[in-house]
Amino acid sequence: MPRRTVPEPFALKVGTRIRELRKERGLSLGKLADACYLSKGHLSSVEHGLAAITIQTIERLALGFGVPPLYLLTFAADDERAKTAELLREMSNADVRKIRRRIQEETGIRVKRS
C-alpha cells in the first residue's frame, strides 16, 4: 500500500499516541523499531499518520512497549473510560487487580472469562 502524503485523522491520532508512549519510555525511534521488528522508516510513517497500520503492527508495537494493544488505541482526552485506562496503565498489576476486585464488589459487575 502506498504511503499517504496527507495524514489520515485517526491514523495521526494513533501515531501521536505511539510517539507519546515512545518518548515517555525514553526510546528512540530506532530502538522501538528494533524492539517491534519494524523498519525505522515505517515506524516514523506510522507516528506521522502516513502509513496504514495493521493489526499485526499494533500487536508488534504493544509487545515492544510491553503493554496490551488497548493502550495504543486509548486516548485519555476522549472519555472517562479512556482516562481510567490511562491511570491503570501506570499502576502495577497487583494494584490493578485490587481495584478490579473492589469495583466488582461495589457494583456486582463480573467480567466474563473467555
C-alpha positions as CSV (number, residue, x, y, z in Angstrom):
1,M,0.0,0.0,0.0
2,P,1.5,3.4,-0.9
3,R,2.4,5.8,1.7
4,R,0.0,8.7,2.2
5,T,1.1,12.3,1.7
6,V,-1.6,13.7,4.0
7,P,-2.2,12.1,7.4
8,E,-5.5,10.4,7.9
9,P,-7.0,11.8,11.1
10,F,-7.4,8.6,13.1
11,A,-4.1,7.2,11.9
12,L,-2.5,10.5,13.1
13,K,-4.2,10.2,16.4
14,V,-2.8,6.6,16.8
15,G,0.6,7.7,15.6
16,T,0.7,10.6,18.1
17,R,-0.3,8.1,20.9
18,I,2.6,5.8,19.9
19,R,5.1,8.7,19.8
20,E,3.9,9.8,23.3
21,L,4.4,6.3,24.7
22,R,7.8,6.0,23.0
23,K,9.0,9.3,24.4
24,E,7.5,8.5,27.8
25,R,9.8,5.5,27.9
26,G,12.8,7.4,26.6
27,L,13.0,5.2,23.5
28,S,14.5,6.5,20.2
29,L,12.6,5.7,17.0
30,G,15.3,3.2,16.1
31,K,15.2,1.4,19.5
32,L,11.4,1.0,19.4
33,A,11.5,-0.1,15.7
34,D,14.1,-2.8,16.6
35,A,12.1,-3.9,19.6
36,C,9.0,-4.2,17.4
37,Y,10.7,-5.7,14.3
38,L,9.6,-2.7,12.2
39,S,11.7,-0.5,10.0
40,K,12.5,2.9,11.4
41,G,11.0,4.5,8.3
42,H,7.7,2.6,8.6
43,L,7.5,3.5,12.3
44,S,8.1,7.1,11.5
45,S,5.3,7.0,8.9
46,V,3.0,5.4,11.5
47,E,3.8,8.1,14.0
48,H,3.0,10.8,11.5
49,G,-0.3,9.1,10.4
50,L,1.1,8.5,6.9
51,A,1.1,4.7,7.0
52,A,-1.8,2.3,7.0
53,I,-1.4,0.5,10.3
54,T,-2.3,-3.2,10.5
55,I,-3.4,-5.3,13.4
56,Q,0.0,-7.1,13.2
57,T,1.7,-3.7,13.6
58,I,-0.4,-2.8,16.6
59,E,0.5,-6.2,18.1
60,R,4.2,-5.7,17.5
61,L,4.1,-2.2,19.0
62,A,2.2,-3.4,22.0
63,L,4.8,-6.2,22.6
64,G,7.6,-3.7,22.1
65,F,6.1,-1.4,24.7
66,G,5.2,-4.3,27.0
67,V,1.5,-3.3,27.2
68,P,-1.8,-4.7,25.9
69,P,-2.8,-3.3,22.5
70,L,-5.7,-1.5,24.2
71,Y,-3.3,1.1,25.4
72,L,-2.2,2.1,21.9
73,L,-5.8,2.8,21.0
74,T,-6.9,4.6,24.2
75,F,-7.0,8.4,24.2
76,A,-7.5,9.9,27.6
77,A,-8.9,13.1,26.3
78,D,-11.8,11.2,24.6
79,D,-13.8,9.9,27.6
80,E,-13.9,8.8,31.2
81,R,-13.2,5.1,30.4
82,A,-10.1,6.1,28.5
83,K,-8.9,8.3,31.3
84,T,-9.4,5.4,33.7
85,A,-7.4,3.1,31.4
86,E,-4.6,5.6,31.3
87,L,-4.5,5.7,35.1
88,L,-4.5,1.9,35.2
89,R,-1.6,1.8,32.8
90,E,0.6,3.5,35.3
91,M,-0.2,1.0,38.1
92,S,1.3,-2.4,38.9
93,N,-0.7,-5.5,38.0
94,A,-1.2,-6.2,41.7
95,D,-2.8,-2.7,42.3
96,V,-5.0,-3.1,39.1
97,R,-6.2,-6.5,40.4
98,K,-7.1,-4.9,43.8
99,I,-9.0,-2.1,42.0
100,R,-10.8,-4.6,39.8
101,R,-11.9,-6.6,42.8
102,R,-13.2,-3.6,44.6
103,I,-15.2,-2.4,41.6
104,Q,-16.7,-5.9,41.3
105,E,-17.6,-5.9,45.0
106,E,-19.2,-2.4,44.9
107,T,-21.0,-2.8,41.6
108,G,-21.7,-6.5,41.3
109,I,-20.4,-6.5,37.7
110,R,-18.4,-9.5,36.7
111,V,-16.2,-9.9,33.7
112,K,-17.0,-12.9,31.6
113,R,-13.9,-15.1,31.0
114,S,-13.3,-16.4,27.5
